Structures are given as C-alpha cells and as structure tokens.
Amino acid sequence: MQPRDRLTAKEIQVATLVWQGLTNKDIARVLITSEQVVKNYLRTAFDKLGVWTRLELALYVAGHGGANWHLQMGNGLGTAGGWGNAVGDEGQLSGGETKGKAAAGGGL
C-alpha cells in the first residue's frame, strides 16, 4: 500500500486543490467549511504522505499524476463531484479572484 492510499476522500480533494494553487481560504470556500478544517485536512495529509509543506504536497500530487492522481488509486474516487475542476481555465475563482500559488508559503 502506498502512502497516498491511506488518504481520505477529503484529504485527496484538499491536496488536489493545493496542487491547483488555491489558498486555504479558497479551499474552505470550495468545500463550504472553515479554514481551520482545511488546516486539519492538510495536517493529516502531510502526516500520511510524509511531507512538511504545501509545496512538498503539491510536488507529491504532481509527481503522481497531477489532476488525475486520485484516479490511479484504488479508492473509487472520480471527478463526478466536479471538485477536480474547482478553478477555471483562466485560473480564476468564481468571485473573479486569481488563484494563489502552491509554492507560496511553507506551512499549512
């Protein structure tokens, strides 16, 4: 079993959104939750994958298939929920704000 196989559906979703460049605040808006809940998902994903920063998490996702990395896992997750495309082609959120960079900041 690979470390990524231990992630929950929400942890996978958050990791993918980090890879897409969203900030914790943006991810909280997509998930309709609080930033603290997003930080909790990140902390557990960091622990399970053995990474320490958002950049390392984004690189992990990129190194395992990018936007489709969850499809390679045996967890049955698909993109039917639409969360894999939370950011539009122009990299803007629904409010017209430009997405952040995954490499910005090292912590949660």
Protein Blocks (a to p, Z undefined) as FASTA:
>chain_A
ZZklmpcfklmmmmmmmmnopafklmmmmnopafklmmmmmmmmmmmnopabfklmmmmm
mmnopjmlmmmpcnhpafknommmmpcfkopafkopacddfkgojbZZ
